[in-house]
Amino acid sequence: MSQLELAPTIRTPRPDEVPQHKDILENIQRRHAANIVEGFTWQDNISHEQPFTFYCEINIDNSRLWHLFQSFFLQFPDEVYFIYGHKDDDTPICSPYKDKFEILNILSPHETELTQDGLLKFGIAFHTDDYFEEVFIMPAKYIQYWGVNPGPFLKLMQKFSLNRIDDLNFIDEFPLVTESLRIHNTNTSATDDLISYFNTIFHPKLKMDHGRPL
């Protein structure tokens, strides 16, 4: 199976780019033998602390990431909230609930930044006392998904030819270099500028400092 197509901003460091520690160098070597391919993992929710049935992590080629995210989006309830933030922020920002198509129309012009900026994380969710569904794009540009109904999820995986792989690996399990998207594409917004733009739309009254709540 072919190795996963990564975002242009994300790569494994060369040995001369990292401290010459044995553990780090061995992890770089392990990455080259890792099973970083398209596919998904599966975990049943056995704690029942939150009202979801299963949790999955999904690798998909970066050029197909937006299409899959949109497909998840369309299966969600009519109103959702948007989650976004900088890679280094412990707690991302959550928008109020809005019509999902309104949110999608806001996000679509920024497809490149959302799918390729390795400093940006985002997702959508719907949460009640007895239902929790969320799709979240990690900074390393793979998907985390918390779901309730396995049927639609598995049909979506089949549509995208994604198979369950229990020993699947993810790129951020290993040393990682994250470059600015503007190095690769000057026609894109800087991470903090895009976060600030989302803040003006979703939290116009919230005081911010460089895109982060005060």
C-alpha beads as a LAMMPS data file, in Angstrom:
LAMMPS data file: protein, C-alpha beads

214 atoms
213 bonds

1 atom types
1 bond types

-500.0 500.0 xlo xhi
-500.0 500.0 ylo yhi
-500.0 500.0 zlo zhi

Masses

1 110.0

Atoms # bond

1 1 1 0.000 0.000 0.000
2 1 1 1.263 3.492 -0.869
3 1 1 2.577 5.771 1.833
4 1 1 0.182 8.528 2.879
5 1 1 0.232 11.801 0.957
6 1 1 0.982 14.436 3.603
7 1 1 0.261 18.150 3.630
8 1 1 3.175 20.093 2.086
9 1 1 3.837 21.769 5.444
10 1 1 4.419 18.515 7.345
11 1 1 7.443 16.249 7.079
12 1 1 9.782 14.056 9.030
13 1 1 12.973 15.895 10.020
14 1 1 16.340 14.953 8.616
15 1 1 18.743 13.551 11.196
16 1 1 20.841 16.732 10.990
17 1 1 17.806 18.851 12.002
18 1 1 17.298 17.302 15.437
19 1 1 19.381 16.914 18.607
20 1 1 21.683 13.958 18.186
21 1 1 19.992 11.902 20.884
22 1 1 19.704 8.163 20.392
23 1 1 15.958 8.053 21.125
24 1 1 15.154 10.820 18.638
25 1 1 17.265 9.312 15.882
26 1 1 15.756 5.872 16.480
27 1 1 12.244 7.350 16.290
28 1 1 13.078 8.913 12.935
29 1 1 14.212 5.506 11.716
30 1 1 11.037 3.894 13.107
31 1 1 8.926 6.401 11.199
32 1 1 10.323 5.161 7.864
33 1 1 9.091 1.658 8.637
34 1 1 5.764 2.775 10.125
35 1 1 2.380 1.895 8.669
36 1 1 1.392 5.454 7.684
37 1 1 -1.121 4.741 4.934
38 1 1 -4.779 5.483 4.204
39 1 1 -7.186 3.762 6.572
40 1 1 -8.864 4.041 9.962
41 1 1 -8.718 2.631 13.471
42 1 1 -11.690 1.729 15.668
43 1 1 -12.344 1.871 19.406
44 1 1 -15.669 1.138 21.080
45 1 1 -16.659 3.514 23.862
46 1 1 -16.523 1.339 26.972
47 1 1 -16.477 4.130 29.567
48 1 1 -19.814 5.734 28.527
49 1 1 -18.752 8.998 30.204
50 1 1 -19.754 10.777 26.989
51 1 1 -22.734 9.778 24.783
52 1 1 -20.835 8.432 21.777
53 1 1 -20.611 4.811 20.628
54 1 1 -17.199 4.618 18.991
55 1 1 -14.044 6.616 18.286
56 1 1 -11.906 6.428 15.132
57 1 1 -8.763 7.997 13.753
58 1 1 -8.509 8.294 9.979
59 1 1 -5.592 8.733 7.606
60 1 1 -6.499 9.998 4.148
61 1 1 -4.343 11.492 1.404
62 1 1 -4.162 15.239 1.896
63 1 1 -5.632 15.933 -1.554
64 1 1 -8.802 14.048 -0.457
65 1 1 -9.072 15.444 3.075
66 1 1 -11.464 18.310 2.308
67 1 1 -13.813 16.060 0.333
68 1 1 -14.035 13.633 3.253
69 1 1 -14.516 16.452 5.758
70 1 1 -17.363 17.866 3.643
71 1 1 -18.957 14.423 3.460
72 1 1 -18.888 14.147 7.240
73 1 1 -20.295 17.682 7.455
74 1 1 -23.317 16.819 5.352
75 1 1 -24.199 13.870 7.597
76 1 1 -24.269 15.978 10.771
77 1 1 -27.435 17.435 12.340
78 1 1 -28.667 20.726 10.874
79 1 1 -26.993 22.895 13.513
80 1 1 -23.425 22.361 14.713
81 1 1 -20.657 24.338 16.348
82 1 1 -17.267 25.062 14.822
83 1 1 -14.069 24.303 16.742
84 1 1 -10.783 25.967 15.800
85 1 1 -7.449 27.031 17.179
86 1 1 -3.687 27.182 16.898
87 1 1 -1.713 23.952 17.160
88 1 1 -0.102 25.099 20.418
89 1 1 -3.351 26.108 22.145
90 1 1 -4.436 23.589 24.768
91 1 1 -8.097 24.581 24.464
92 1 1 -9.529 25.402 21.029
93 1 1 -12.249 28.007 20.510
94 1 1 -15.842 26.867 20.006
95 1 1 -18.409 28.894 18.080
96 1 1 -22.098 29.133 18.988
97 1 1 -24.383 26.634 17.268
98 1 1 -25.117 27.711 13.702
99 1 1 -26.732 26.281 10.586
100 1 1 -24.180 23.838 9.231
101 1 1 -24.405 25.189 5.686
102 1 1 -23.713 28.707 6.964
103 1 1 -20.561 27.396 8.632
104 1 1 -19.567 25.441 5.535
105 1 1 -19.940 28.558 3.376
106 1 1 -17.614 30.427 5.754
107 1 1 -15.019 27.654 5.708
108 1 1 -15.007 26.664 2.032
109 1 1 -12.987 29.655 0.735
110 1 1 -10.240 28.617 3.168
111 1 1 -10.020 24.980 2.118
112 1 1 -6.278 25.208 1.410
113 1 1 -5.418 26.680 4.795
114 1 1 -7.691 24.297 6.673
115 1 1 -6.305 21.181 5.016
116 1 1 -2.631 22.165 4.638
117 1 1 -1.723 24.542 7.486
118 1 1 -0.047 22.320 10.054
119 1 1 -0.331 25.047 12.699
120 1 1 -4.133 25.001 12.536
121 1 1 -6.619 22.544 14.042
122 1 1 -10.382 22.586 13.530
123 1 1 -13.579 20.584 13.472
124 1 1 -17.331 20.559 13.999
125 1 1 -19.480 18.931 16.660
126 1 1 -22.989 18.385 17.948
127 1 1 -23.500 17.568 21.622
128 1 1 -26.560 16.879 23.789
129 1 1 -27.049 14.874 26.972
130 1 1 -27.572 11.681 24.993
131 1 1 -25.736 12.319 21.697
132 1 1 -22.187 13.370 20.847
133 1 1 -20.710 13.538 17.359
134 1 1 -17.533 15.323 16.376
135 1 1 -15.124 15.335 13.444
136 1 1 -11.822 17.039 14.185
137 1 1 -8.814 17.666 11.929
138 1 1 -5.574 17.452 13.859
139 1 1 -2.665 19.792 13.031
140 1 1 -0.904 16.836 11.366
141 1 1 -3.985 16.618 9.085
142 1 1 -5.526 13.329 10.024
143 1 1 -9.076 12.990 11.369
144 1 1 -10.436 12.144 14.787
145 1 1 -14.088 11.110 14.845
146 1 1 -16.506 10.425 17.697
147 1 1 -19.706 8.827 16.432
148 1 1 -23.025 7.350 17.489
149 1 1 -24.218 5.420 14.429
150 1 1 -21.678 2.982 12.920
151 1 1 -23.711 2.363 9.739
152 1 1 -23.354 5.769 8.052
153 1 1 -19.721 6.001 9.151
154 1 1 -18.794 2.649 7.632
155 1 1 -20.635 3.496 4.404
156 1 1 -18.614 6.709 4.196
157 1 1 -15.367 4.799 4.738
158 1 1 -16.384 2.390 1.981
159 1 1 -17.190 5.286 -0.351
160 1 1 -13.646 6.613 0.116
161 1 1 -12.089 3.115 -0.094
162 1 1 -10.771 3.405 3.469
163 1 1 -10.286 0.161 5.380
164 1 1 -9.957 -0.594 9.068
165 1 1 -6.283 -1.128 9.973
166 1 1 -5.730 -1.889 13.630
167 1 1 -1.950 -1.295 13.501
168 1 1 -2.263 1.992 11.604
169 1 1 0.285 4.684 12.476
170 1 1 -0.055 8.475 12.383
171 1 1 2.630 10.931 11.391
172 1 1 2.657 12.801 14.713
173 1 1 3.647 9.636 16.587
174 1 1 7.164 10.419 15.362
175 1 1 9.433 13.512 15.213
176 1 1 7.798 16.102 13.001
177 1 1 8.692 19.341 11.241
178 1 1 5.841 21.779 10.629
179 1 1 6.549 24.597 8.174
180 1 1 4.547 27.739 7.519
181 1 1 2.029 27.274 4.727
182 1 1 3.053 30.619 3.241
183 1 1 6.475 29.162 2.461
184 1 1 4.725 26.798 0.070
185 1 1 1.827 28.993 -1.036
186 1 1 2.042 32.780 -0.757
187 1 1 -1.626 33.134 -1.735
188 1 1 -2.802 31.867 1.630
189 1 1 -3.574 33.493 4.970
190 1 1 -1.193 33.272 7.915
191 1 1 -2.449 31.035 10.728
192 1 1 -3.092 33.823 13.256
193 1 1 -4.763 35.984 10.604
194 1 1 -7.206 33.209 9.740
195 1 1 -7.954 32.515 13.405
196 1 1 -8.572 36.242 13.918
197 1 1 -10.923 36.227 10.919
198 1 1 -12.886 33.334 12.397
199 1 1 -13.036 35.216 15.689
200 1 1 -14.594 38.265 14.029
201 1 1 -17.322 36.050 12.577
202 1 1 -18.008 33.658 15.446
203 1 1 -17.030 35.781 18.471
204 1 1 -17.178 39.451 17.413
205 1 1 -17.428 40.685 21.026
206 1 1 -14.634 38.514 22.415
207 1 1 -11.406 40.346 23.224
208 1 1 -8.407 38.687 21.614
209 1 1 -4.628 38.895 21.617
210 1 1 -3.071 37.597 18.386
211 1 1 -6.127 35.461 17.709
212 1 1 -6.346 34.051 21.226
213 1 1 -8.881 34.947 23.925
214 1 1 -7.626 37.264 26.671

Bonds

1 1 1 2
2 1 2 3
3 1 3 4
4 1 4 5
5 1 5 6
6 1 6 7
7 1 7 8
8 1 8 9
9 1 9 10
10 1 10 11
11 1 11 12
12 1 12 13
13 1 13 14
14 1 14 15
15 1 15 16
16 1 16 17
17 1 17 18
18 1 18 19
19 1 19 20
20 1 20 21
21 1 21 22
22 1 22 23
23 1 23 24
24 1 24 25
25 1 25 26
26 1 26 27
27 1 27 28
28 1 28 29
29 1 29 30
30 1 30 31
31 1 31 32
32 1 32 33
33 1 33 34
34 1 34 35
35 1 35 36
36 1 36 37
37 1 37 38
38 1 38 39
39 1 39 40
40 1 40 41
41 1 41 42
42 1 42 43
43 1 43 44
44 1 44 45
45 1 45 46
46 1 46 47
47 1 47 48
48 1 48 49
49 1 49 50
50 1 50 51
51 1 51 52
52 1 52 53
53 1 53 54
54 1 54 55
55 1 55 56
56 1 56 57
57 1 57 58
58 1 58 59
59 1 59 60
60 1 60 61
61 1 61 62
62 1 62 63
63 1 63 64
64 1 64 65
65 1 65 66
66 1 66 67
67 1 67 68
68 1 68 69
69 1 69 70
70 1 70 71
71 1 71 72
72 1 72 73
73 1 73 74
74 1 74 75
75 1 75 76
76 1 76 77
77 1 77 78
78 1 78 79
79 1 79 80
80 1 80 81
81 1 81 82
82 1 82 83
83 1 83 84
84 1 84 85
85 1 85 86
86 1 86 87
87 1 87 88
88 1 88 89
89 1 89 90
90 1 90 91
91 1 91 92
92 1 92 93
93 1 93 94
94 1 94 95
95 1 95 96
96 1 96 97
97 1 97 98
98 1 98 99
99 1 99 100
100 1 100 101
101 1 101 102
102 1 102 103
103 1 103 104
104 1 104 105
105 1 105 106
106 1 106 107
107 1 107 108
108 1 108 109
109 1 109 110
110 1 110 111
111 1 111 112
112 1 112 113
113 1 113 114
114 1 114 115
115 1 115 116
116 1 116 117
117 1 117 118
118 1 118 119
119 1 119 120
120 1 120 121
121 1 121 122
122 1 122 123
123 1 123 124
124 1 124 125
125 1 125 126
126 1 126 127
127 1 127 128
128 1 128 129
129 1 129 130
130 1 130 131
131 1 131 132
132 1 132 133
133 1 133 134
134 1 134 135
135 1 135 136
136 1 136 137
137 1 137 138
138 1 138 139
139 1 139 140
140 1 140 141
141 1 141 142
142 1 142 143
143 1 143 144
144 1 144 145
145 1 145 146
146 1 146 147
147 1 147 148
148 1 148 149
149 1 149 150
150 1 150 151
151 1 151 152
152 1 152 153
153 1 153 154
154 1 154 155
155 1 155 156
156 1 156 157
157 1 157 158
158 1 158 159
159 1 159 160
160 1 160 161
161 1 161 162
162 1 162 163
163 1 163 164
164 1 164 165
165 1 165 166
166 1 166 167
167 1 167 168
168 1 168 169
169 1 169 170
170 1 170 171
171 1 171 172
172 1 172 173
173 1 173 174
174 1 174 175
175 1 175 176
176 1 176 177
177 1 177 178
178 1 178 179
179 1 179 180
180 1 180 181
181 1 181 182
182 1 182 183
183 1 183 184
184 1 184 185
185 1 185 186
186 1 186 187
187 1 187 188
188 1 188 189
189 1 189 190
190 1 190 191
191 1 191 192
192 1 192 193
193 1 193 194
194 1 194 195
195 1 195 196
196 1 196 197
197 1 197 198
198 1 198 199
199 1 199 200
200 1 200 201
201 1 201 202
202 1 202 203
203 1 203 204
204 1 204 205
205 1 205 206
206 1 206 207
207 1 207 208
208 1 208 209
209 1 209 210
210 1 210 211
211 1 211 212
212 1 212 213
213 1 213 214
